Amino acid sequence: MAKIMVITGASTGIGAETARLLAEGNRIFIHYNVSREAAEQTASEVQERGGTAHLVQADLSGEAGCNALYSEVSVMTNRIDVLVNNAGGLVQRQGIRELEWSLMERVFALNTFSTMLLSSLLVPLLEKGTDPCIVNTTSIAARHGAPTATLYGAAKGAIDSFTRGMAAELAPAIRVNAVAPGVIDTPFHERYSTPQRMKQFQENTPLKRNGQAADVARAIQFLVENNFITGETIDVNGGLFMR
Ligand SMILES: NC(=O)c1ccc[n+]([C@@H]2O[C@H](COP(=O)([O-])OP(=O)(O)OC[C@H]3O[C@@H](n4cnc5c(N)ncnc54)[C@H](OP(=O)(O)O)[C@@H]3O)[C@@H](O)[C@H]2O)c1
């Protein structure tokens, strides 16, 4: 039976690659915020791979956007099987000495609160799904100190904890896991990292390369398909951080 999936931030990068990888035979809500053209491209690739795509626009840095995404999905389906909470971003590099309240709110709203609220809103639809699961997105920045990305790391660290809490609370009905990407070569770093910084990341990584979106998408696929894993966060980082 076709799975019904919601993938947030599926216009570019990891989310888009996950939509392409999971497309075959499935029905996918492709969420985006500003990158409409890229989202249309993802949708047409999902269709080429034998899936059905619905585009949904919402700004997830606020409560209204999360509610709007929920409303759009719930008028089109009364069940979902997979929720991938992938939308997120660093927002702004900022040193600890210059932290401002408004920046803290923006970073946590986009990376933490949106995942929390969307998950909460969509649980009733997931409960009607088949082998339903949620996959969240944290970051290597939550694992070790990441100077100028400390806020972002803390916001993702909250998702790591939220993942385990939800997994315990929603079991056995819904599995909840997460991926923690390392340095992945996506539009994310076009905004936040210089080419020199990217080269340095690569040199510091034991596997001597930065990741590709597909490296993370394959881990998400694994978590969707393996139904004896819950409360786990899989690191996909080329060894840059080892637990
Ligand atoms: N790349 C890395 O090295 C790395 C490492 C660790 C964790 N991550 C995490 O992995 C996830 C995917 O990132 P990526 O690397 O694939 O970067 P990306 O290509 O920049 O993708 C980010 C996605 O999030 C969406 N998004 C951003 N701001 C939004 C907002 N206000 N409302 C709704 N959606 C919004 C974007 O949509 P629009 O473009 O349509 O606005 C886009 O689809 C993020 O949660 C990121 O924090 C990435």
The ligand as a MOL file (V3000), in Angstrom:
LIG
                    3D

  0  0  0     0  0            999 V3000
M  V30 BEGIN CTAB
M  V30 COUNTS 48 52 0 0 0
M  V30 BEGIN ATOM
M  V30 1 N 23.8620 20.7010 5.6940 0
M  V30 2 C 24.3940 20.4020 6.8700 0
M  V30 3 O 25.6330 20.3600 7.0150 0
M  V30 4 C 23.5170 20.1110 8.0580 0
M  V30 5 C 24.1430 19.6270 9.2180 0
M  V30 6 C 23.3700 19.3220 10.3300 0
M  V30 7 C 22.0020 19.4730 10.2880 0
M  V30 8 N 21.4220 19.9600 9.1530 0 CHG=1
M  V30 9 C 19.9560 20.1140 9.1640 0
M  V30 10 O 19.4150 19.3830 8.0820 0
M  V30 11 C 18.1610 19.9660 7.7160 0
M  V30 12 C 18.1430 20.1690 6.2000 0
M  V30 13 O 19.1470 21.0910 5.8710 0
M  V30 14 P 19.8980 21.0760 4.4570 0
M  V30 15 O 21.3190 20.8870 4.7260 0
M  V30 16 O 19.2120 20.1750 3.5130 0 CHG=-1
M  V30 17 O 19.7430 22.6220 4.0550 0
M  V30 18 P 18.8540 23.3460 2.9560 0
M  V30 19 O 19.1170 22.7850 1.6130 0
M  V30 20 O 19.0960 24.7980 3.2080 0
M  V30 21 O 17.3590 22.9700 3.3480 0
M  V30 22 C 16.6600 23.6180 4.3670 0
M  V30 23 C 15.1700 23.3930 4.1530 0
M  V30 24 O 14.4830 24.0090 5.2520 0
M  V30 25 C 13.4900 24.8860 4.7360 0
M  V30 26 N 13.3370 26.0630 5.5850 0
M  V30 27 C 14.2820 26.9530 5.9570 0
M  V30 28 N 13.7230 27.9470 6.6700 0
M  V30 29 C 12.3930 27.6860 6.7330 0
M  V30 30 C 11.2850 28.3410 7.3230 0
M  V30 31 N 11.3870 29.4940 7.9830 0
M  V30 32 N 10.0700 27.7540 7.2090 0
M  V30 33 C 9.9300 26.5960 6.5560 0
M  V30 34 N 10.9350 25.9220 5.9660 0
M  V30 35 C 12.1530 26.4720 6.0540 0
M  V30 36 C 13.9970 25.3220 3.3750 0
M  V30 37 O 12.8810 25.7030 2.5710 0
M  V30 38 P 12.9060 26.9680 1.5660 0
M  V30 39 O 14.2500 26.9670 0.8970 0
M  V30 40 O 11.7760 26.6940 0.6510 0
M  V30 41 O 12.7160 28.1580 2.4200 0
M  V30 42 C 14.6750 24.0520 2.8640 0
M  V30 43 O 13.7450 23.2180 2.2470 0
M  V30 44 C 18.0240 21.2460 8.5330 0
M  V30 45 O 17.2120 21.0080 9.6610 0
M  V30 46 C 19.4530 21.5350 8.9730 0
M  V30 47 O 19.4980 22.2940 10.1520 0
M  V30 48 C 22.1420 20.2750 8.0280 0
M  V30 END ATOM
M  V30 BEGIN BOND
M  V30 1 1 1 2
M  V30 2 2 2 3
M  V30 3 1 2 4
M  V30 4 1 4 5
M  V30 5 2 4 48
M  V30 6 2 5 6
M  V30 7 1 6 7
M  V30 8 2 7 8
M  V30 9 1 8 9
M  V30 10 1 8 48
M  V30 11 1 9 10
M  V30 12 1 9 46
M  V30 13 1 10 11
M  V30 14 1 11 12
M  V30 15 1 11 44
M  V30 16 1 12 13
M  V30 17 1 13 14
M  V30 18 2 14 15
M  V30 19 1 14 16
M  V30 20 1 14 17
M  V30 21 1 17 18
M  V30 22 2 18 19
M  V30 23 1 18 20
M  V30 24 1 18 21
M  V30 25 1 21 22
M  V30 26 1 22 23
M  V30 27 1 23 24
M  V30 28 1 23 42
M  V30 29 1 24 25
M  V30 30 1 25 26
M  V30 31 1 25 36
M  V30 32 1 26 27
M  V30 33 1 26 35
M  V30 34 2 27 28
M  V30 35 1 28 29
M  V30 36 1 29 30
M  V30 37 2 29 35
M  V30 38 1 30 31
M  V30 39 2 30 32
M  V30 40 1 32 33
M  V30 41 2 33 34
M  V30 42 1 34 35
M  V30 43 1 36 37
M  V30 44 1 36 42
M  V30 45 1 37 38
M  V30 46 2 38 39
M  V30 47 1 38 40
M  V30 48 1 38 41
M  V30 49 1 42 43
M  V30 50 1 44 45
M  V30 51 1 44 46
M  V30 52 1 46 47
M  V30 END BOND
M  V30 END CTAB
M  END
